[in-house]
Amino acid sequence: MTEANTQSTPAKTSSPSRPKKTRARGERGPLASVALHAALLIASATAVLPPLWLLVTSFKPTSEAFSTDLVKDFTFRNYDHVVNDTEFLNWLGNSLLVVGLTTVIGVFISATTGYAVSRFKFPGMRPLMWLLLITQMFPVAVLIVPLYNLLASLGLLNQPVGLVVTYLTIAVPFCAWMMKGYFDTIPVEIDEAGRVDGLNPFGTFWRLIVPLAKPGLAVTGFYSFITGWAEVAYASAFMTGEENLTLAGGLQTFVNQYTSDWGSLTASAVIVAVPAAVIFGFVQRHLVSGLTAGATKS
């Protein structure tokens, strides 16, 4: 009996395959990076070109205001005309008075209101916060007539105090809500330590809490400043006579249905933008922390 010799054939060994490169979670691919950078460039150009063109136009003669060329005949004539031949300095003084009072009073009322709602429980607290929120839902056009009649009955038309009161109705509700959220992030133990040391509630607020709330106060002050500095509708409706206008209302006198002095308008707009840029430069490091305070809770 013969046995068949079986020849065993060696098994084929497959070469180890390279593992597929997996992209880390959140890592962008090449096309996504290109699209993102392109979108950022377009957004940056959209944001920068209008103010840049405004600045360029302010140095052009009025006859070349709509020219697409850069400045050919560089001139300061528009700025000289605005400062020396118009009521611009009066407008500037009126705006500084209104904005200064709006900012100081608005910060104080918003901070004290936000602190009271954050720390104390009192009857009517929730209706008060809802009232502050509801006032933000009405557009400016709806409120002009009621506010006009109210200011007229109080004799505050064509008065800086009337504009201050009006701007406070815009700034305080939003800022009070924001300050309430910021004060919620400050530990209550600090207030308790102040009371143990013999401070009354206002002393605790002024001496202990306010120094810790600088980012929130910076945002509140900036918002109140911008509210009074750039507002046009109320300033135009409640103030008459060129000598009583604020900057926002005065700029409209350069362009109307009969005349269009684009050189003076662009020059004055550049001057108006400078204080806002300076204020933003001072408070910008506090803006992010102040605006995001209260978004998360520990």
Steps between C-alpha positions, in 0.01 A plus 500: 500500500660816379461828669456813287760755571318817561696812436395781717505832321601796714216736578514834328586772744344833411709811556369715784283779363561855610232627734283772355583840631207617704440869546483615855164620617462867425790506254419675173584361161685699231183606317331605823805708596504674161128572521534631856787735416319622188188577707711683759668709231164593346355588841807709587483688170127561549565645845808708415423643156201727591679692780818508293313649205332748735844611620631533143195699388542746787830616348356549151352820358122496493501474120687167521292343776359229272823437313631144526858625489708546808575849620643712219470845655563435870329768708398581857237745376211277608628479858567875510149574374340264754685640800500871415193562282233283661350437845714188536666611825158571655383156388812348654440678831135392507597140426768493768255635758224254407730201464690576820182519709354192328813295567547598864133473598445189288794313654391590854134403453584181308760388756282565804195340335695195390656460845165533678334240278799266527535511878161582651155347483220755514137522388469586132854388409395269217247748352775764511740283301227409253416869462864579422501223241172600337615859449768368263239351267355829374662658192608863506232608253223383734635692799577837338145639521427392862839624618452826308165562670644409840799732463275778370274472806808520726653793310809299404484535122807666351679443831807277554332353809219368281747311281679364807174361639415351161838333459481359852178321405704324228822426685389416855274195433763314295788597729307405816440151364865470405625623837265261678663210317846632584423546870369141509855381424646682805486277812241599759760428769663833419180681595475298819859586591422869450198482729708322764744792484215742568426628146144580401365363168601810303845503661545135408396576145718809462816385678510127426285413198558796269880445481435137399244601236725718283449292180123520533511870581724560197248336268215692663684830459590425139143405411362812669757713319420354158127534566529875543784560254359330192123533546325699225121455515433644846763772462335619178144481630549659843756772418442792262721788393854442379654632821315237706574192289735222599762363262274225370226747420736765368650269239161481328514871419775437246280279283133572435260510207643829373875482557761228549832605652668161499843640582381660823292193587792259464741732685262542793427126504872428533529744791196345668648150467826590677363526860310172459818328380699643793240386755491156340878479523487565874227247582555230237700276734199489733234450232528122453505415870225751572269380222548128570461528878211292623496279189630206704456417864753318711 
